[in-house]
Amino acid sequence: MPKAEAAQSKLPFDDIATSFAMDSIINLYNKKILTGTSATTFAPKNPVTRAEFVAILGRTLGLEQAISPISPFSDVAANAWYYGWVQAAVQLGLADGTSATAFAPAKAVTRQEAAVLLVRAFKLSNTTAAQKAAFKDSAQIADWAADSIASVNKLSLMQGDTDDRFRPADPLTRQETAAILDRALQNDNWASALEQTGKQKIQLGWQYGQTASQFEQSVTASKMVNTLSPRWYFADKSGNITDNTNQSLITWAAANKKAIWAMVGNRSDQETTHQLLSSAAARTNLVTNLANAVQKYKLAGLNIDFENVAPQDRSHMTAFITELNAKLDSLNAILSVNVSPDLGTDWTEAFDYKALGAQADFIIMMGYDEHWGGSPKAGSVASLPFVRNAVTTLLKVVPAEKTILALPYYNRDWTLNANGSAAYSEVLTVPAQNELVSEHAMKPLWDSSVSQYTASYKENGAIHRIWLEDGRSLAAKYKAAADNSLAGTAYWYIGGESEDIWASLRNAERFYNLKFAS
């Protein structure tokens, strides 16, 4: 066999031998970033489609497919090979639809569209006007793409042709795509960032409504949760505790390298909590009992979840946390305290956020219940503006490295009155929500003002409305934690999620913590 034929026979595809990007195609094929159009062909001169491009970007960034049952796009079939890649890209803000209900997966990606997607994927900063290259066809470049084109041109990711034209509206070919992304991976800083896994932050999951075995299975499936908070201890007015410790969960956690921060609750009983906190003797008794439990079961820490505490017990609450922190410090155990967003109401008046933050190792901001069961107004349980405001307000008095953001695995099915006000609502877990969407053939639409899908249906003459929680909404809230360099995130509650949620959150953890140095 002639040498040329032998060399060609070793190529992964039969049609790339004459491609200018042959080496790049082979390199990215070997990295499992590029695939062919068939087992033997690559079609190097074919335009790259929107579906293909987001899939290639997702593989380049080390993302997973996100198989969410919630999608606004009527032209992206759930059984399409690219469904999970489109969802992953849209959930992270890497790509948008061509309209509210269409993605146009088979449409060719233009060169200017590719520039925008590359800037988002590699988190490139906008190029200043003075640095912008003047192509002969600059007048044909869309305003929304001008800064991105300047940025990718400055880094030599995409450049003009030999006639100094960028050809912004021309389709990008599959071989050009290979050359561009291979060029990106030649950047040592970027390649290094993509190879690093980074130190995982705190990912806390609360146990609720599951047996120990079910909880263990859910935590394992998450491939993410590293800190467990089972609801084991409840305090009475004298500082005694109910002990619901599960030894099998302790054994499993140790074997699987999971920390346990056992939850300590007050059952939202304001009067009992007042009697407990207002008595120095009862507080000391509670501290002693909790410290004994930590020692006896070798717990990594405790999670204090006192709700509906009377405003008059503000100083007593702080005194309790101060005393407990001193005791747990001596045992080398972690103290975390759950708090609701500070909205200036009686519900949170008992929390001296600054004082609690100074004492506890971590403050967990419960970023939900924006609209609660008895709310006269229907709305989101956790809109992104609400969550952002809760975090921003807390960070004024508690350092980011001591702050954990808790996200909801539930929402509410609101039944509306004729005037649009809330008649009543029912709590929905994410799987229950997804079943309801399917059952009523709802068509969710993305509401950017709250960063959630919303959907409505009619039953027994009444209008129902839901602000959905899914991989996209939760990824947006995870970004709020990442943007503020928080210590981690928490999830109320494990078992309330649908299976796809974890892939979305792992993608968020991966992408939002990527640091691409220029």
ROPAPA-456722 format. One line per field, with one value per residue (C-alpha): chain; residue in one letter; x, y, z. Coordinates in pm, 1 decimal. Layout:
N
chaine [A; ...]
residu [A; ...]
x [X; ...]
y [Y; ...]
z [Z; ...]
! end
This chain:
518
chaine [A; A; A; A; A; A; A; A; A; A; A; A; A; A; A; A; A; A; A; A; A; A; A; A; A; A; A; A; A; A; A; A; A; A; A; A; A; A; A; A; A; A; A; A; A; A; A; A; A; A; A; A; A; A; A; A; A; A; A; A; A; A; A; A; A; A; A; A; A; A; A; A; A; A; A; A; A; A; A; A; A; A; A; A; A; A; A; A; A; A; A; A; A; A; A; A; A; A; A; A; A; A; A; A; A; A; A; A; A; A; A; A; A; A; A; A; A; A; A; A; A; A; A; A; A; A; A; A; A; A; A; A; A; A; A; A; A; A; A; A; A; A; A; A; A; A; A; A; A; A; A; A; A; A; A; A; A; A; A; A; A; A; A; A; A; A; A; A; A; A; A; A; A; A; A; A; A; A; A; A; A; A; A; A; A; A; A; A; A; A; A; A; A; A; A; A; A; A; A; A; A; A; A; A; A; A; A; A; A; A; A; A; A; A; A; A; A; A; A; A; A; A; A; A; A; A; A; A; A; A; A; A; A; A; A; A; A; A; A; A; A; A; A; A; A; A; A; A; A; A; A; A; A; A; A; A; A; A; A; A; A; A; A; A; A; A; A; A; A; A; A; A; A; A; A; A; A; A; A; A; A; A; A; A; A; A; A; A; A; A; A; A; A; A; A; A; A; A; A; A; A; A; A; A; A; A; A; A; A; A; A; A; A; A; A; A; A; A; A; A; A; A; A; A; A; A; A; A; A; A; A; A; A; A; A; A; A; A; A; A; A; A; A; A; A; A; A; A; A; A; A; A; A; A; A; A; A; A; A; A; A; A; A; A; A; A; A; A; A; A; A; A; A; A; A; A; A; A; A; A; A; A; A; A; A; A; A; A; A; A; A; A; A; A; A; A; A; A; A; A; A; A; A; A; A; A; A; A; A; A; A; A; A; A; A; A; A; A; A; A; A; A; A; A; A; A; A; A; A; A; A; A; A; A; A; A; A; A; A; A; A; A; A; A; A; A; A; A; A; A; A; A; A; A; A; A; A; A; A; A; A; A; A; A; A; A; A; A; A; A; A; A; A; A; A; A; A; A; A; A; A; A; A; A; A; A; A; A; A; A; A; A; A; A; A; A; A; A; A; A; A; A; A; A; A; A; A; A; A; A; A; A; A; A; A; A; A; A]
residu [M; P; K; A; E; A; A; Q; S; K; L; P; F; D; D; I; A; T; S; F; A; M; D; S; I; I; N; L; Y; N; K; K; I; L; T; G; T; S; A; T; T; F; A; P; K; N; P; V; T; R; A; E; F; V; A; I; L; G; R; T; L; G; L; E; Q; A; I; S; P; I; S; P; F; S; D; V; A; A; N; A; W; Y; Y; G; W; V; Q; A; A; V; Q; L; G; L; A; D; G; T; S; A; T; A; F; A; P; A; K; A; V; T; R; Q; E; A; A; V; L; L; V; R; A; F; K; L; S; N; T; T; A; A; Q; K; A; A; F; K; D; S; A; Q; I; A; D; W; A; A; D; S; I; A; S; V; N; K; L; S; L; M; Q; G; D; T; D; D; R; F; R; P; A; D; P; L; T; R; Q; E; T; A; A; I; L; D; R; A; L; Q; N; D; N; W; A; S; A; L; E; Q; T; G; K; Q; K; I; Q; L; G; W; Q; Y; G; Q; T; A; S; Q; F; E; Q; S; V; T; A; S; K; M; V; N; T; L; S; P; R; W; Y; F; A; D; K; S; G; N; I; T; D; N; T; N; Q; S; L; I; T; W; A; A; A; N; K; K; A; I; W; A; M; V; G; N; R; S; D; Q; E; T; T; H; Q; L; L; S; S; A; A; A; R; T; N; L; V; T; N; L; A; N; A; V; Q; K; Y; K; L; A; G; L; N; I; D; F; E; N; V; A; P; Q; D; R; S; H; M; T; A; F; I; T; E; L; N; A; K; L; D; S; L; N; A; I; L; S; V; N; V; S; P; D; L; G; T; D; W; T; E; A; F; D; Y; K; A; L; G; A; Q; A; D; F; I; I; M; M; G; Y; D; E; H; W; G; G; S; P; K; A; G; S; V; A; S; L; P; F; V; R; N; A; V; T; T; L; L; K; V; V; P; A; E; K; T; I; L; A; L; P; Y; Y; N; R; D; W; T; L; N; A; N; G; S; A; A; Y; S; E; V; L; T; V; P; A; Q; N; E; L; V; S; E; H; A; M; K; P; L; W; D; S; S; V; S; Q; Y; T; A; S; Y; K; E; N; G; A; I; H; R; I; W; L; E; D; G; R; S; L; A; A; K; Y; K; A; A; A; D; N; S; L; A; G; T; A; Y; W; Y; I; G; G; E; S; E; D; I; W; A; S; L; R; N; A; E; R; F; Y; N; L; K; F; A; S]
x [0.0; 143.4; 239.9; -19.0; -298.6; -170.0; -167.2; -515.8; -647.6; -549.1; -763.1; -1081.1; -1282.9; -1254.1; -1315.1; -1067.5; -735.6; -751.0; -901.7; -688.2; -812.7; -728.1; -491.9; -743.5; -1023.3; -811.8; -702.7; -1057.5; -1189.4; -932.5; -1044.4; -1406.0; -1506.5; -1588.0; -1789.8; -1858.5; -2173.8; -2151.5; -1915.0; -1680.8; -1749.0; -1693.1; -1831.4; -1567.8; -1713.2; -2070.4; -2204.7; -2203.6; -2556.9; -2667.4; -2726.0; -2382.4; -2207.6; -2356.7; -2279.1; -1917.3; -1889.8; -2040.6; -1789.3; -1503.6; -1606.0; -1645.0; -2020.6; -2284.2; -2605.2; -2897.9; -3207.6; -3462.1; -3830.0; -3899.7; -3827.2; -3987.9; -3864.8; -4119.4; -3849.4; -3616.8; -3757.1; -3692.3; -3550.0; -3315.7; -2945.7; -2876.7; -3162.7; -2940.0; -2671.0; -2919.7; -3062.8; -2717.1; -2619.3; -2944.7; -2946.1; -2600.0; -2673.9; -2430.4; -2698.1; -3046.0; -3337.1; -3413.9; -3747.2; -3922.8; -4041.2; -3782.4; -3413.4; -3367.5; -3128.5; -3066.7; -2995.6; -2635.6; -2430.4; -2301.2; -1949.5; -2072.7; -2301.5; -2005.8; -1802.0; -2071.3; -2096.8; -1718.6; -1701.8; -1966.6; -1803.5; -1454.1; -1577.4; -1391.3; -1415.9; -1536.9; -1271.4; -1253.3; -1323.9; -956.6; -867.7; -1129.2; -1002.3; -1140.1; -1248.2; -1342.5; -1692.7; -1727.2; -2047.8; -2205.9; -2131.2; -2437.0; -2415.3; -2482.1; -2178.9; -1926.0; -1761.8; -1745.8; -1586.8; -1328.0; -1250.7; -1205.9; -1004.2; -772.0; -700.5; -661.7; -946.5; -1128.9; -979.5; -1060.5; -987.2; -699.6; -903.9; -939.2; -1309.6; -1475.8; -1782.1; -2008.4; -2321.1; -2146.3; -2210.1; -1925.0; -1810.4; -1740.7; -1371.5; -1352.3; -1516.2; -1249.8; -968.3; -1109.2; -1161.1; -830.6; -669.7; -848.3; -712.7; -359.5; -390.1; -205.0; -397.0; -732.5; -630.9; -507.4; -833.5; -1035.0; -821.1; -846.5; -1129.1; -1087.3; -1169.2; -1535.1; -1727.0; -1977.7; -2277.7; -2522.8; -2835.5; -3108.6; -3282.6; -3660.7; -3925.4; -3672.9; -3543.4; -3168.7; -3137.0; -3333.7; -3132.1; -2806.5; -2921.9; -3021.6; -2694.0; -2500.3; -2698.5; -2621.9; -2247.0; -2229.0; -2357.9; -2070.2; -2239.3; -2545.6; -2794.4; -3045.2; -3322.8; -3215.8; -3254.1; -3541.2; -3520.2; -3784.5; -3831.4; -3581.7; -3299.2; -3349.6; -3336.0; -3510.3; -3238.2; -3321.8; -2962.3; -2932.7; -2614.0; -2635.8; -2627.4; -2324.6; -2146.1; -2238.2; -2129.6; -1790.6; -1737.1; -1831.0; -1641.8; -1950.0; -1960.6; -2268.4; -2400.0; -2703.7; -2999.9; -3128.4; -3486.8; -3743.1; -4052.3; -4137.0; -4295.1; -4255.1; -4367.1; -4153.9; -3858.2; -3907.7; -3905.6; -3591.1; -3393.9; -3494.7; -3362.5; -2984.9; -3008.1; -3214.1; -2973.4; -2675.2; -2852.9; -2921.0; -2559.3; -2440.0; -2679.0; -2582.0; -2211.8; -2259.9; -2431.1; -2146.6; -1893.5; -2095.0; -2162.5; -1844.2; -2043.4; -1864.0; -2101.6; -2452.8; -2706.3; -2934.3; -3279.9; -3482.0; -3781.1; -4067.3; -3852.5; -4010.9; -3850.2; -3810.0; -3570.5; -3316.8; -3048.1; -3125.8; -3083.2; -2744.2; -2645.0; -2737.6; -2533.2; -2239.5; -2236.7; -2285.2; -2008.8; -1759.6; -1844.6; -1826.5; -1499.5; -1347.7; -1465.5; -1340.2; -1697.5; -1873.9; -2166.0; -2400.9; -2715.1; -3010.7; -3162.9; -3437.2; -3384.1; -3387.4; -3701.0; -3739.7; -4034.2; -4104.8; -4027.4; -3655.5; -3629.6; -3484.8; -3182.0; -2894.9; -2726.5; -2399.0; -2366.6; -2465.8; -2220.1; -1941.5; -2006.6; -2111.1; -1878.4; -2142.9; -2468.9; -2705.4; -2932.0; -3260.1; -3325.5; -3692.7; -4047.6; -4066.2; -4433.3; -4553.7; -4858.6; -5073.5; -4954.1; -5237.3; -5038.7; -4939.5; -4575.6; -4241.2; -4104.3; -3756.8; -3720.1; -3363.3; -3399.4; -3529.3; -3237.8; -2981.2; -3119.6; -3114.6; -2748.4; -2643.1; -2811.9; -2653.5; -2307.0; -2316.3; -2266.7; -2144.8; -1835.0; -1884.3; -1654.6; -1900.2; -2215.7; -2399.7; -2699.8; -2986.0; -3193.9; -3548.4; -3648.1; -4012.7; -4256.5; -4630.0; -4930.7; -5136.9; -5513.7; -5620.2; -5932.4; -6114.7; -5921.6; -5586.6; -5517.4; -5420.8; -5707.0; -5474.7; -5169.4; -5023.8; -4657.7; -4509.0; -4183.9; -3997.3; -4110.8; -4472.3; -4437.9; -4302.7; -4588.5; -4841.2; -4681.1; -4700.8; -5051.5; -5196.1; -4973.3; -4855.4; -4621.3; -4377.0; -4233.4; -3916.8; -3968.0; -3632.4; -3753.9; -3757.9; -3531.5; -3793.2; -4034.7; -4398.9; -4696.3; -5072.7; -5357.2; -5729.6; -5900.1; -6259.1; -6307.6; -6018.0; -5692.2; -5373.8; -5029.3; -4685.4; -4344.0; -4133.6; -3805.7; -3589.3; -3225.8; -3225.4; -3377.5; -3160.2; -2845.3; -2922.4; -2948.7; -2631.3; -2460.8; -2562.5; -2363.1; -2066.1; -2061.7; -2034.1; -1771.8; -1992.4; -1874.3; -2124.4; -2485.4; -2749.8; -3065.6; -3405.9; -3464.3; -3292.8; -3556.3; -3753.3; -3550.1; -3593.6; -3297.2; -3196.6; -3146.2; -2810.2; -2656.0; -2766.6; -2614.1; -2294.1; -2271.4; -2327.1; -2060.1; -1822.8; -1884.0; -1932.4; -1613.3; -1401.1; -1140.6; -995.8; -685.8; -602.4]
y [0.0; 347.4; 562.8; 830.3; 572.8; 412.4; 748.4; 828.2; 490.9; 579.4; 894.2; 881.9; 1005.6; 940.7; 1299.3; 1510.6; 1436.5; 1756.5; 1975.0; 2264.0; 2171.5; 1800.8; 1809.0; 2004.9; 1766.1; 1467.8; 1636.2; 1723.3; 1385.1; 1216.7; 1439.7; 1327.6; 1685.9; 1638.6; 1363.2; 1286.1; 1319.5; 941.6; 665.3; 747.0; 1109.0; 1445.2; 1675.3; 1942.6; 2199.3; 2168.6; 2453.7; 2376.7; 2384.9; 2554.5; 2215.7; 2090.9; 2406.0; 2406.8; 2034.8; 2096.9; 2387.0; 2174.6; 1895.3; 2147.0; 2293.0; 1949.9; 1982.8; 1712.8; 1684.6; 1823.0; 1615.1; 1846.5; 1768.3; 2142.1; 2304.9; 2602.0; 2499.9; 2329.6; 2246.3; 2058.6; 1708.9; 1532.5; 1232.3; 1438.8; 1358.8; 1725.0; 1782.6; 1760.5; 1981.9; 2253.5; 2243.0; 2260.7; 2562.6; 2748.8; 2676.7; 2833.6; 3133.5; 3018.4; 3015.4; 3154.6; 3052.3; 3231.0; 3314.2; 3234.3; 2900.4; 2807.2; 2719.0; 2644.1; 2352.9; 2281.3; 2644.1; 2722.2; 2925.7; 3246.0; 3366.7; 3657.9; 3428.1; 3197.1; 3490.4; 3572.0; 3209.8; 3181.6; 3497.4; 3355.7; 3012.9; 3140.8; 3436.6; 3691.7; 4057.9; 4312.3; 4477.3; 4854.7; 5064.5; 5153.4; 4784.1; 4694.2; 4581.9; 4762.7; 4496.9; 4605.2; 4474.1; 4619.1; 4792.8; 4450.8; 4340.8; 4351.2; 4583.1; 4292.4; 4104.6; 4387.2; 4363.5; 3983.6; 3984.1; 4233.4; 4011.7; 3687.0; 3868.4; 4020.6; 3670.2; 3528.7; 3281.8; 3417.6; 3651.4; 3801.8; 3640.7; 3726.6; 4018.7; 4152.5; 4074.8; 3903.1; 3782.0; 3806.6; 3660.8; 3366.6; 3022.6; 2881.6; 2546.0; 2235.6; 2250.8; 2616.3; 2522.3; 2258.2; 2502.1; 2768.8; 2540.5; 2362.5; 2706.2; 2788.1; 2472.4; 2569.6; 2850.4; 2694.5; 2895.8; 2793.6; 2430.5; 2425.4; 2577.2; 2311.6; 2030.3; 2144.5; 2011.2; 2267.1; 2230.8; 2147.0; 2389.3; 2289.5; 2114.2; 2045.4; 1834.6; 1816.0; 1486.4; 1511.5; 1247.6; 982.9; 677.4; 661.5; 419.8; 644.1; 946.2; 761.6; 664.4; 1023.0; 1164.4; 907.5; 991.1; 1361.7; 1309.1; 1645.3; 1653.2; 1627.6; 1740.0; 1573.6; 1734.6; 1481.6; 1612.7; 1430.2; 1663.9; 1875.2; 2084.5; 2122.0; 2414.1; 2273.2; 2214.3; 1842.1; 1692.1; 1412.5; 1186.1; 1038.8; 962.7; 693.4; 491.2; 330.8; 674.3; 768.8; 452.7; 512.1; 878.2; 784.2; 516.5; 760.6; 1060.7; 1271.5; 1513.3; 1515.5; 1843.4; 1715.4; 1951.8; 2087.7; 2216.6; 2395.7; 2271.3; 2639.1; 2649.4; 3011.5; 2974.4; 2667.3; 2836.2; 3147.8; 2942.5; 2767.5; 3070.6; 3306.1; 3064.8; 3063.1; 2723.6; 2574.4; 2716.1; 2567.9; 2235.0; 2235.0; 2321.6; 2038.7; 1787.0; 1885.8; 1872.6; 1527.4; 1412.6; 1550.4; 1363.0; 1042.3; 1009.6; 1180.2; 1433.8; 1687.9; 1961.0; 2087.9; 2287.7; 2508.0; 2554.6; 2770.5; 2927.4; 3147.6; 3286.0; 3580.5; 3923.9; 3958.7; 3661.5; 3830.6; 3868.4; 3522.5; 3365.0; 3530.1; 3417.9; 3057.7; 3056.5; 3219.6; 2956.2; 2669.2; 2795.8; 2808.0; 2450.3; 2317.6; 2500.0; 2300.9; 1984.8; 2097.0; 2075.1; 2304.9; 2528.5; 2644.7; 2852.2; 2877.0; 3221.1; 3362.4; 3672.6; 3994.5; 4172.1; 4382.7; 4183.1; 4015.5; 3678.2; 3755.0; 4018.3; 3756.7; 3712.4; 3949.7; 3856.1; 4029.4; 3880.2; 3532.7; 3557.0; 3651.6; 3342.0; 3065.2; 2901.0; 2931.9; 3116.7; 2938.9; 3179.5; 3002.8; 3165.5; 3076.4; 3138.5; 3468.0; 3383.8; 3146.0; 2931.0; 3208.2; 3477.7; 3691.9; 3728.6; 3440.3; 3434.2; 3261.9; 3078.0; 3200.5; 3448.5; 3538.7; 3906.2; 3788.5; 3548.9; 3804.5; 4062.7; 3812.0; 3732.3; 4093.8; 4205.0; 3926.5; 3994.0; 4343.9; 4187.4; 3828.9; 3744.6; 3547.4; 3271.6; 3207.6; 3223.7; 2930.9; 2978.1; 2727.9; 2656.7; 2512.6; 2180.4; 2280.7; 2546.4; 2613.6; 2540.4; 2857.5; 2856.5; 3207.7; 3406.8; 3575.2; 3898.7; 3718.3; 3713.2; 3391.9; 3177.6; 2910.3; 2708.8; 2361.3; 2271.1; 2084.4; 1892.5; 1918.9; 1571.5; 1655.0; 1982.8; 1801.4; 1550.7; 1833.0; 2012.2; 1693.1; 1599.7; 1937.0; 1975.5; 2311.1; 2520.6; 2689.4; 3025.8; 3178.1; 3493.8; 3672.6; 3911.0; 3624.0; 3377.4; 3104.3; 2934.1; 3008.0; 2802.4; 2801.8; 2554.5; 2543.2; 2287.0; 2280.5; 2629.5; 2776.7; 2914.2; 2768.9; 2923.6; 2785.9; 2948.2; 2645.1; 2531.6; 2339.3; 2306.3; 2649.2; 2841.8; 2663.2; 2715.6; 3088.4; 3090.7; 2883.0; 3155.0; 3409.5; 3205.6; 3163.9; 3532.8; 3624.9; 3358.1; 3203.5; 2905.6; 2676.9; 2587.9; 2380.6; 2207.8; 2182.1; 1901.1; 1590.9; 1381.9; 1688.4; 1712.7; 1538.4; 1331.9; 1577.7; 1862.3; 1728.8; 1733.1; 2096.0; 2189.0; 1998.9; 2197.4; 2519.2; 2423.2; 2338.8; 2639.2; 2919.7; 2824.1; 2809.2; 3085.8; 3159.8; 3374.9; 3573.0]
z [0.0; -92.9; 206.9; 126.0; 120.6; 441.0; 617.8; 493.5; 606.9; 963.1; 964.8; 1172.3; 873.6; 501.0; 390.6; 589.7; 416.2; 210.6; 482.3; 605.7; 955.8; 936.3; 1236.0; 1443.6; 1353.3; 1455.7; 1778.3; 1885.0; 1773.3; 1997.8; 2284.5; 2221.3; 2146.0; 1776.6; 1614.0; 1251.2; 1049.2; 1006.6; 1112.5; 823.6; 727.2; 889.0; 615.7; 682.0; 442.6; 567.8; 781.6; 1152.2; 1291.8; 1610.1; 1770.5; 1666.8; 1786.1; 2136.8; 2169.5; 2068.4; 2312.8; 2589.3; 2535.8; 2518.6; 2854.7; 3015.7; 3066.9; 3087.1; 2890.1; 3089.4; 3017.0; 3173.6; 3111.7; 3102.4; 2766.3; 2590.7; 2244.4; 2021.3; 1763.6; 2002.3; 2039.6; 2370.1; 2182.0; 1961.3; 2008.3; 2085.5; 2335.0; 2643.8; 2491.1; 2397.9; 2749.2; 2907.6; 2696.5; 2754.3; 3128.4; 3167.6; 2946.2; 2677.0; 2408.1; 2357.0; 2142.6; 1817.1; 1981.5; 2307.3; 2168.9; 1902.3; 1902.4; 1530.2; 1592.3; 1223.0; 1132.5; 1036.7; 1283.0; 1127.9; 1194.9; 1406.2; 1606.5; 1667.6; 1798.4; 2055.7; 2169.2; 2205.5; 2417.2; 2650.4; 2669.7; 2748.0; 2954.2; 2745.3; 2837.4; 2586.0; 2372.8; 2389.0; 2082.0; 2043.9; 2017.2; 1759.9; 1421.8; 1119.2; 869.0; 519.4; 586.0; 938.2; 832.1; 785.4; 1143.1; 1368.2; 1668.3; 1907.3; 1771.1; 1725.5; 2069.4; 2056.5; 1711.2; 1832.1; 2131.3; 1936.9; 1672.1; 1931.7; 2068.2; 1714.8; 1770.5; 1466.5; 1210.4; 875.5; 541.7; 307.6; 178.0; 533.2; 550.6; 847.1; 653.3; 961.5; 800.9; 635.0; 782.6; 988.6; 851.7; 1054.5; 967.7; 1068.3; 1398.2; 1455.8; 1379.7; 1612.9; 1911.1; 1864.2; 1861.6; 2187.8; 2348.8; 2248.0; 2503.2; 2796.1; 3055.8; 2913.6; 2871.7; 3231.0; 3357.6; 3175.5; 3317.0; 3679.1; 3891.9; 4169.9; 4536.4; 4587.2; 4802.6; 5069.1; 4913.2; 5194.4; 5162.6; 5424.2; 5492.1; 5501.6; 5434.6; 5332.5; 5512.2; 5571.6; 5279.7; 5044.2; 5155.6; 5090.9; 4742.1; 4659.5; 4787.8; 4585.3; 4271.9; 4315.0; 4267.1; 4438.5; 4797.7; 5046.8; 5369.6; 5520.9; 5754.6; 5893.1; 6121.7; 6434.6; 6732.7; 6862.1; 7178.7; 7447.2; 7686.0; 7936.7; 7689.4; 7661.4; 7312.8; 7128.7; 6992.7; 6651.8; 6554.8; 6290.8; 6337.2; 5993.2; 5828.1; 6038.3; 5926.8; 5561.8; 5574.3; 5718.3; 5453.9; 5175.9; 5315.6; 5383.5; 5675.5; 5899.9; 6037.0; 6225.7; 6229.6; 6560.2; 6540.3; 6754.7; 6565.4; 6500.1; 6846.3; 6955.0; 7314.4; 7387.8; 7219.0; 7430.9; 7750.0; 7634.0; 7516.1; 7796.4; 8059.5; 8102.8; 8271.9; 7985.4; 7725.3; 7905.8; 7935.9; 7561.2; 7481.2; 7705.2; 7549.9; 7196.1; 7276.5; 7425.0; 7104.2; 6891.6; 7102.2; 7130.5; 6757.8; 6636.3; 6433.0; 6215.2; 6324.1; 6392.1; 6192.5; 6402.9; 6249.1; 6488.4; 6315.2; 6437.5; 6719.2; 6900.4; 6845.6; 7223.8; 7217.5; 6989.9; 7257.8; 7397.1; 7054.1; 7017.8; 7368.7; 7285.1; 6962.1; 7140.6; 7414.9; 7171.0; 6942.4; 7230.1; 7322.5; 6966.9; 6906.1; 7190.0; 7015.3; 6673.4; 6541.6; 6293.7; 6388.1; 6113.7; 6163.7; 5925.3; 5870.4; 5650.6; 5433.6; 5634.6; 5513.8; 5827.1; 5964.0; 6297.2; 6137.7; 6137.9; 6412.0; 6648.1; 6422.1; 6489.1; 6159.5; 6233.9; 6582.0; 6464.5; 6177.8; 6416.4; 6629.2; 6390.0; 6140.4; 5870.1; 5817.0; 5578.8; 5394.3; 5318.5; 4983.1; 4950.6; 5078.9; 4892.2; 4849.5; 5120.3; 5181.8; 5321.9; 5084.3; 4944.3; 4623.9; 4397.6; 4297.3; 4297.0; 4596.0; 4504.6; 4219.5; 4127.3; 4235.4; 4574.4; 4617.6; 4505.3; 4745.7; 5032.7; 4966.3; 4911.9; 5233.8; 5438.4; 5295.8; 5442.1; 5786.6; 5725.1; 5515.6; 5193.5; 5317.8; 5603.8; 5390.5; 5231.8; 5001.9; 5035.5; 4724.0; 4706.4; 4556.9; 4571.1; 4455.5; 4472.1; 4256.0; 4293.8; 4247.6; 4151.2; 4225.3; 3938.5; 4006.9; 3988.0; 4361.4; 4536.6; 4661.2; 4800.1; 4705.2; 4738.2; 4774.2; 4479.7; 4469.0; 4139.4; 4019.7; 4108.4; 3918.9; 3612.9; 3619.8; 3639.4; 3342.3; 3138.5; 3252.9; 3149.7; 2840.3; 2971.2; 2759.4; 3000.1; 2898.1; 3039.7; 3245.9; 3256.6; 3527.4; 3778.9; 3592.4; 3597.3; 3363.8; 3433.0; 3323.7; 3370.5; 3340.0; 3408.4; 3629.1; 3752.9; 3617.3; 3814.3; 3675.6; 3824.6; 3788.4; 3869.3; 3888.8; 3805.6; 3958.6; 3715.5; 3611.9; 3449.1; 3739.8; 3995.7; 3787.2; 3782.2; 4160.8; 4190.1; 3984.4; 4248.5; 4500.7; 4265.7; 4168.1; 4535.3; 4614.4; 4882.5; 5087.4; 4919.5; 4855.9; 5033.7; 4913.8; 5081.1; 5057.7; 4919.2; 4743.5; 4635.3; 4315.0; 3981.7; 3864.7; 3591.0; 3838.4; 3954.1; 3605.3; 3572.1; 3906.3; 3834.6; 3510.8; 3704.6; 3956.3; 3672.8; 3447.5; 3699.1; 3879.7; 3562.5; 3556.1; 3212.7; 3246.3; 2933.3]
! end
